[in-house]
Amino acid sequence: MQTTKTKAVVIAAGVLAVIAAACSSGGDSSNGQAALSTSSTTSPTTTTPATTTPVTVRSATSLVLDVGHAYGDEYADGILPVGDGKFVLDAPRQGSIYLCNQGGGGGGASARGPWFVNDNTEYDVNKKVAVQGEVTWNGTYTETIDGATRVIVTNDVPKDHTTGVFPVSSSDPAYQYDRNPNHIAEQQLTYRVTADPTLLGTPSCMGGESGVMTTGVALFNGFDAGNRDAGAWEVQDGCSGHPEMTSKYHYHTLSSCIHDVSVSHVIGWALDGFPITGPKVADGNILTTKDLDECHGITSTITLDGAQVKTYHYVMTQDFPYSVSCFRATPINPPGR
């Protein structure tokens, strides 16, 4: 099976289109990269008098989603800004990652790929390669509420999509750009996050991990080990994942193998207990970084534990920093850290 283009997410009117010429990792090879249907995705629930479903209000911020606003579809062409070095150490800032420690001395991709464009200030996901292969895993993921704690247990391999073959083979076209030597191995990860997070007066800085997705896969922040834009530099597999040195498979960006990316649908959990959703408000109406707060979140009504809840939540976007960029509540340490 050949995977020669990345499954980076491009959300176009009517369809969540995953742009590329060929794929095999968790996709439909009949049209290259899978076109992820949004026919089952509902529009965000609003608290209008017409609704018959009661809405509970939890932790809310002043930045609230306006479902009637035309946010647009800025990255429908697949050209994304490069976020290299966009971090802060003193206070959170929209569009940057608020790091507790600068770090940045690690490895990553060895060469800049031909998908970098416009004097390397942007990259074209239509041109980006992906690690070949289609490996199936016995992924497990459970989520329960124990008193005031949400307990998430996962073996960190995807339960509903395949992965590429790692380490990257020297015969794989991805090898000339990113020679990831790590292999994927099942982990035993338990996240015990608060089930009802409380907003901090001042957001908290973060390390390299952001949370966990409902696919069972760990979520890292938007940087590679050198504080470069991981989405632009690193070559992941067709579902936007790859392993690090401890064999932990993880995402940095919105996986194209997550099919429901509605802003009202929970697709993951941050380490501080707040939910993570997709960016889609409606067809052709997609949230980007500029629409969110300094931690990459917003307040809106989402489906949470089977109920309609108006709460703060993080949003995974197409553009850097992609997901959580600081914590609005007190985070736990990642499992094993």
C-alpha positions as CSV (number, residue, x, y, z in Angstrom):
1,M,0.0,0.0,0.0
2,Q,1.3,3.4,-0.9
3,T,0.9,6.6,1.1
4,T,2.6,9.4,-0.8
5,K,0.8,12.5,0.4
6,T,-0.2,13.7,3.8
7,K,-3.7,13.7,5.2
8,A,-3.6,17.3,6.4
9,V,-7.0,18.6,6.9
10,V,-8.5,21.1,4.5
11,I,-12.2,21.9,5.2
12,A,-14.1,23.0,2.2
13,A,-17.8,24.0,1.8
14,G,-20.0,20.9,2.3
15,V,-17.2,18.5,2.8
16,L,-14.2,18.0,5.0
17,A,-11.8,17.4,2.2
18,V,-8.5,15.8,2.9
19,I,-6.3,16.9,0.0
20,A,-3.7,14.7,-1.6
21,A,-3.0,12.3,-4.5
22,A,-2.8,8.9,-2.7
23,C,-3.2,7.4,0.8
24,S,-3.6,4.2,2.6
25,S,-3.4,5.0,6.4
26,G,-7.0,5.0,7.5
27,G,-8.4,6.4,4.3
28,D,-10.3,5.6,1.2
29,S,-7.8,5.0,-1.5
30,S,-10.5,5.3,-4.2
31,N,-10.0,9.1,-4.3
32,G,-6.5,9.4,-2.9
33,Q,-7.0,11.0,0.5
34,A,-10.4,10.2,2.1
35,A,-13.1,12.9,1.7
36,L,-14.5,12.8,5.2
37,S,-18.3,13.2,5.1
38,T,-19.9,15.7,7.4
39,S,-23.4,14.5,6.8
40,S,-23.7,13.3,10.3
41,T,-22.2,16.5,11.8
42,T,-24.7,18.7,13.5
43,S,-24.5,22.5,13.8
44,P,-23.6,23.8,17.3
45,T,-26.6,23.9,19.7
46,T,-27.6,27.4,20.6
47,T,-29.4,28.6,23.8
48,T,-32.4,30.1,21.9
49,P,-35.9,29.9,23.3
50,A,-36.8,27.5,20.4
51,T,-34.7,24.7,21.8
52,T,-36.3,22.0,23.9
53,T,-33.1,20.8,25.4
54,P,-31.9,22.5,28.6
55,V,-28.5,23.9,28.5
56,T,-26.2,23.9,31.5
57,V,-23.7,26.7,31.9
58,R,-20.2,25.8,33.3
59,S,-16.9,27.6,33.1
60,A,-17.4,30.3,30.5
61,T,-15.3,33.1,29.1
62,S,-16.1,36.4,27.5
63,L,-15.2,35.1,24.0
64,V,-18.3,33.3,22.9
65,L,-18.9,31.5,19.6
66,D,-21.4,33.4,17.4
67,V,-23.0,30.7,15.3
68,G,-24.5,33.3,13.0
69,H,-21.2,34.9,12.2
70,A,-19.4,34.2,8.9
71,Y,-15.9,33.2,10.1
72,G,-15.0,32.1,6.6
73,D,-12.9,29.3,5.3
74,E,-9.5,30.9,5.1
75,Y,-7.4,27.8,4.5
76,A,-9.6,26.0,1.9
77,D,-6.6,26.1,-0.5
78,G,-4.4,24.2,1.9
79,I,-1.8,26.9,2.2
80,L,-1.0,27.3,5.9
81,P,1.3,29.7,7.8
82,V,4.5,28.3,9.3
83,G,4.7,28.7,13.1
84,D,8.5,28.2,13.6
85,G,9.6,29.8,16.9
86,K,6.2,31.2,17.8
87,F,6.4,30.7,21.6
88,V,6.3,32.9,24.6
89,L,7.8,32.4,28.1
90,D,6.3,35.3,30.1
91,A,2.6,35.4,29.3
92,P,0.1,33.8,26.9
93,R,-0.3,35.4,23.5
94,Q,-2.8,34.5,20.7
95,G,-1.1,32.4,18.0
96,S,1.9,31.4,20.1
97,I,2.6,28.5,22.5
98,Y,3.1,29.6,26.1
99,L,6.0,27.3,27.2
100,C,7.1,26.7,30.7
101,N,10.6,26.0,29.4
102,Q,12.1,27.1,26.1
103,G,13.8,23.7,25.2
104,G,14.2,23.4,21.5
105,G,17.4,21.4,21.4
106,G,15.9,18.2,20.1
107,G,15.8,16.6,16.6
108,G,13.1,16.3,14.0
109,A,12.9,16.4,10.3
110,S,16.4,16.6,8.7
111,A,15.4,18.6,5.6
112,R,12.9,21.1,4.5
113,G,10.4,19.6,2.2
114,P,9.3,21.0,-1.2
115,W,5.9,21.8,0.3
116,F,7.3,25.0,1.9
117,V,6.3,28.0,-0.2
118,N,6.4,31.8,-0.3
119,D,9.9,32.1,1.0
120,N,9.3,29.3,3.5
121,T,6.7,31.4,5.4
122,E,3.9,29.0,4.4
123,Y,3.5,25.3,3.5
124,D,1.2,23.6,1.1
125,V,-0.5,20.5,2.5
126,N,-1.4,19.4,-1.0
127,K,2.3,18.8,-1.7
128,K,3.3,17.2,1.6
129,V,4.3,13.6,1.6
130,A,3.3,11.1,4.3
131,V,4.9,8.0,5.7
132,Q,3.8,4.9,3.8
133,G,2.0,1.9,5.2
134,E,-1.2,0.7,6.7
135,V,-0.7,-1.0,10.1
136,T,-3.8,-2.1,12.1
137,W,-3.7,-1.9,15.9
138,N,-5.9,-3.2,18.7
139,G,-6.5,0.2,20.2
140,T,-8.4,0.5,23.5
141,Y,-10.0,3.6,25.0
142,T,-12.3,4.0,28.0
143,E,-13.7,7.1,29.6
144,T,-15.5,7.1,33.0
145,I,-16.5,9.6,35.6
146,D,-15.3,8.8,39.1
147,G,-16.7,11.4,41.5
148,A,-15.2,14.7,40.4
149,T,-12.6,13.0,38.1
150,R,-12.7,12.0,34.5
151,V,-10.7,8.8,34.1
152,I,-9.4,8.1,30.6
153,V,-7.5,4.9,30.0
154,T,-5.8,4.1,26.6
155,N,-3.1,2.0,25.2
156,D,-2.2,5.0,22.9
157,V,-2.6,3.2,19.6
158,P,-5.6,4.3,17.4
159,K,-8.8,2.3,17.9
160,D,-10.4,3.4,14.7
161,H,-7.6,4.0,12.1
162,T,-4.4,2.6,10.9
163,T,-0.8,4.0,11.1
164,G,2.1,4.2,8.8
165,V,5.2,1.9,9.1
166,F,7.8,3.2,11.6
167,P,10.8,3.4,11.7
168,V,10.6,5.2,8.4
169,S,12.1,2.9,5.7
170,S,14.9,4.2,3.6
171,S,12.8,3.2,0.6
172,D,10.0,5.5,1.7
173,P,9.9,8.9,-0.1
174,A,9.4,10.5,3.4
175,Y,12.9,9.3,4.4
176,Q,14.7,12.0,2.5
177,Y,13.0,14.6,4.7
178,D,12.3,12.9,8.1
179,R,14.2,9.7,9.1
180,N,12.1,9.0,12.2
181,P,13.9,6.0,13.7
182,N,11.3,5.3,16.4
183,H,8.8,2.5,16.4
184,I,5.2,2.5,17.6
185,A,4.4,0.5,20.8
186,E,1.4,0.2,22.9
187,Q,1.5,2.2,26.1
188,Q,-0.5,2.0,29.4
189,L,-1.8,5.5,29.9
190,T,-4.3,6.7,32.5
191,Y,-5.4,10.4,32.5
192,R,-7.2,11.5,35.7
193,V,-8.4,15.0,34.8
194,T,-11.0,17.0,36.6
195,A,-14.5,16.5,35.3
196,D,-15.5,20.1,36.0
197,P,-12.5,22.4,35.4
198,T,-12.4,25.9,36.9
199,L,-11.0,28.8,35.0
200,L,-7.7,30.2,36.4
201,G,-7.3,33.9,36.8
202,T,-4.1,33.6,34.7
203,P,-3.6,30.8,32.2
204,S,-0.8,28.3,32.9
205,C,2.2,27.5,30.7
206,M,2.6,24.1,29.1
207,G,5.2,21.4,28.3
208,G,5.2,19.2,25.2
209,E,1.9,17.4,25.8
210,S,-1.5,18.8,25.5
211,G,-4.0,16.0,26.2
212,V,-5.5,12.9,24.7
213,M,-7.9,12.4,21.8
214,T,-10.9,10.1,21.7
215,T,-9.2,8.0,19.1
216,G,-7.0,6.9,22.0
217,V,-4.0,8.8,20.7
218,A,-1.9,11.3,22.8
219,L,-1.9,14.9,21.7
220,F,1.3,17.0,21.7
221,N,1.6,20.7,21.2
222,G,2.3,22.2,17.8
223,F,6.1,22.1,18.0
224,D,8.7,19.5,17.1
225,A,11.6,19.0,19.4
226,G,13.4,22.0,17.9
227,N,10.5,24.5,18.5
228,R,9.7,24.3,14.8
229,D,6.1,24.0,13.4
230,A,5.6,20.2,13.6
231,G,2.8,20.3,11.0
232,A,5.1,22.0,8.5
233,W,8.3,20.1,9.2
234,E,7.7,16.6,10.4
235,V,6.4,13.9,8.1
236,Q,3.6,12.0,9.8
237,D,1.6,9.1,8.5
238,G,-1.7,9.4,6.6
239,C,-3.6,10.0,9.8
240,S,-1.2,12.8,11.0
241,G,0.5,10.7,13.7
242,H,4.0,9.4,14.4
243,P,6.0,8.0,17.3
244,E,8.6,9.7,19.5
245,M,11.6,8.2,21.3
246,T,9.6,6.3,23.9
247,S,7.4,4.8,21.1
248,K,4.4,6.9,22.1
249,Y,2.3,7.5,19.0
250,H,0.8,11.0,18.9
251,Y,-0.6,13.8,16.9
252,H,0.5,17.5,16.7
253,T,-2.3,18.6,14.3
254,L,-5.9,17.8,13.6
255,S,-5.9,14.2,12.3
256,S,-7.8,13.8,9.0
257,C,-8.9,10.4,10.4
258,I,-11.2,12.2,12.9
259,H,-14.4,12.4,10.9
260,D,-16.6,14.6,13.0
261,V,-14.9,18.0,13.4
262,S,-17.9,20.0,14.4
263,V,-17.3,22.7,17.0
264,S,-20.0,21.1,19.1
265,H,-18.5,17.7,19.1
266,V,-15.8,16.6,21.7
267,I,-12.9,14.9,20.0
268,G,-10.4,15.0,22.9
269,W,-9.5,16.2,26.4
270,A,-6.8,18.6,27.5
271,L,-4.7,17.9,30.5
272,D,-6.7,20.5,32.5
273,G,-10.0,18.7,31.9
274,F,-11.5,21.1,29.3
275,P,-12.8,19.4,26.2
276,I,-11.3,19.7,22.7
277,T,-13.6,20.1,19.7
278,G,-13.2,20.5,15.9
279,P,-13.3,23.9,14.2
280,K,-16.4,23.5,11.9
281,V,-19.2,25.9,12.6
282,A,-21.0,25.1,9.4
283,D,-20.2,24.3,5.7
284,G,-17.6,26.9,4.6
285,N,-17.6,28.4,8.1
286,I,-14.4,27.2,9.9
287,L,-12.7,28.6,13.0
288,T,-9.0,29.5,12.8
289,T,-6.5,30.8,15.3
290,K,-7.5,34.4,14.9
291,D,-11.1,33.5,16.1
292,L,-9.9,32.0,19.4
293,D,-8.3,33.2,22.6
294,E,-4.7,33.1,23.7
295,C,-5.0,29.4,24.7
296,H,-6.7,28.4,21.5
297,G,-10.2,28.1,22.9
298,I,-13.7,29.7,23.0
299,T,-17.0,29.3,24.9
300,S,-19.9,27.6,23.1
301,T,-22.6,25.1,23.6
302,I,-21.3,21.5,23.0
303,T,-22.5,18.0,23.7
304,L,-20.8,17.0,26.9
305,D,-21.4,13.7,28.6
306,G,-24.7,13.4,26.7
307,A,-26.0,16.9,27.7
308,Q,-26.0,20.3,26.1
309,V,-23.4,22.4,28.1
310,K,-22.2,25.9,27.5
311,T,-18.6,25.8,28.5
312,Y,-15.1,26.9,27.6
313,H,-13.3,24.4,25.3
314,Y,-10.2,24.2,23.1
315,V,-10.5,24.0,19.3
316,M,-8.3,22.1,17.0
317,T,-7.7,24.2,13.9
318,Q,-6.0,23.8,10.5
319,D,-3.4,26.5,11.3
320,F,-0.7,26.8,13.9
321,P,-0.6,26.3,16.9
322,Y,-3.3,23.8,16.0
323,S,-4.6,23.0,19.5
324,V,-4.0,23.9,23.2
325,S,-1.4,26.6,23.5
326,C,-1.7,27.2,27.2
327,F,-4.0,25.9,29.9
328,R,-7.1,27.8,31.2
329,A,-7.4,25.4,34.2
330,T,-4.9,23.6,36.3
331,P,-3.4,20.8,34.3
332,I,-2.3,17.3,35.4
333,N,1.1,15.9,34.5
334,P,0.9,13.6,31.5
335,P,1.0,9.9,32.4
336,G,4.5,8.7,33.0
337,R,5.9,12.2,33.5
